[in-house]
Amino acid sequence: MISAKVSQTINVDLSPADAKEVAIKYICAVFDWKTSYSIRPDEKTGEDWVFHKTTVYSSHSFDTEFRLRMATDRDKIVYQFLQEMQKT
């Protein structure tokens, strides 16, 4: 087998909307986050939890949320940052 290493510069023009989408996907990949996640306090304890919103399909489809994990400071920062990015 013959292999070669090649380097090349590629220029890509992205619209602001496309650049934002790429940035959001990258941040989610790096920080183990999904855009379907949210953070909110537990009704009884007041502790912040990460919730995952998903659609369940059966004879009828419906949206549901389940507790994924207790929110860390890192989760809170990522969530707040992504919320701000999605506003603009």
C-alpha positions as CSV (number, residue, x, y, z in Angstrom):
1,M,0.0,0.0,0.0
2,I,1.3,3.4,-0.9
3,S,0.2,6.4,1.3
4,A,1.1,10.0,1.1
5,K,0.6,13.0,3.4
6,V,-0.7,16.0,1.6
7,S,-1.5,19.4,3.0
8,Q,-3.5,22.0,1.3
9,T,-5.2,25.2,2.2
10,I,-9.0,25.3,1.6
11,N,-11.0,28.5,1.8
12,V,-14.6,28.3,2.7
13,D,-17.1,31.1,2.8
14,L,-19.9,30.7,5.4
15,S,-22.9,32.9,6.0
16,P,-23.2,34.2,9.6
17,A,-26.1,31.7,10.1
18,D,-23.9,28.8,8.8
19,A,-21.0,29.9,10.9
20,K,-23.2,30.0,14.0
21,E,-24.5,26.5,13.3
22,V,-21.0,25.1,12.9
23,A,-19.9,26.7,16.1
24,I,-22.9,25.3,18.0
25,K,-22.3,21.8,16.7
26,Y,-18.6,22.1,17.6
27,I,-19.3,23.3,21.2
28,C,-21.9,20.5,21.7
29,A,-19.4,17.9,20.5
30,V,-16.5,19.2,22.7
31,F,-18.6,19.6,25.9
32,D,-20.9,16.5,25.6
33,W,-24.0,18.6,25.1
34,K,-27.1,18.4,22.9
35,T,-29.4,21.2,21.8
36,S,-32.2,19.1,23.3
37,Y,-30.8,19.5,26.8
38,S,-32.0,22.2,29.2
39,I,-31.2,23.0,32.8
40,R,-33.7,23.7,35.5
41,P,-34.0,23.4,39.2
42,D,-35.6,20.3,40.9
43,E,-39.0,21.3,42.3
44,K,-38.3,19.8,45.7
45,T,-34.6,20.4,46.3
46,G,-33.9,23.4,44.1
47,E,-30.8,21.7,42.7
48,D,-30.1,22.3,39.0
49,W,-30.5,19.3,36.8
50,V,-29.8,18.6,33.1
51,F,-33.0,17.5,31.3
52,H,-33.2,15.8,27.9
53,K,-36.2,16.5,25.8
54,T,-37.1,13.7,23.4
55,T,-40.0,12.6,21.3
56,V,-41.6,9.2,22.1
57,Y,-43.3,7.4,19.2
58,S,-46.0,4.8,19.7
59,S,-49.6,4.9,18.4
60,H,-49.3,8.6,19.2
61,S,-46.1,10.7,19.4
62,F,-45.5,13.0,22.3
63,D,-42.6,15.0,23.7
64,T,-41.2,14.1,27.1
65,E,-38.3,15.2,29.3
66,F,-36.2,13.1,31.6
67,R,-33.5,13.9,34.1
68,L,-30.1,13.2,32.7
69,R,-27.7,14.3,35.4
70,M,-27.1,16.9,38.1
71,A,-25.9,20.0,36.4
72,T,-22.2,20.9,36.9
73,D,-20.8,24.4,36.7
74,R,-19.5,23.4,33.2
75,D,-23.0,22.4,32.1
76,K,-24.4,25.7,33.3
77,I,-21.8,27.7,31.4
78,V,-22.3,25.8,28.2
79,Y,-26.1,26.0,28.5
80,Q,-26.0,29.8,29.1
81,F,-23.5,30.3,26.3
82,L,-25.6,28.3,23.8
83,Q,-28.8,30.1,24.9
84,E,-27.1,33.5,24.1
85,M,-25.8,32.2,20.7
86,Q,-29.3,31.0,19.7
87,K,-30.9,34.4,20.6
88,T,-29.0,36.3,17.8
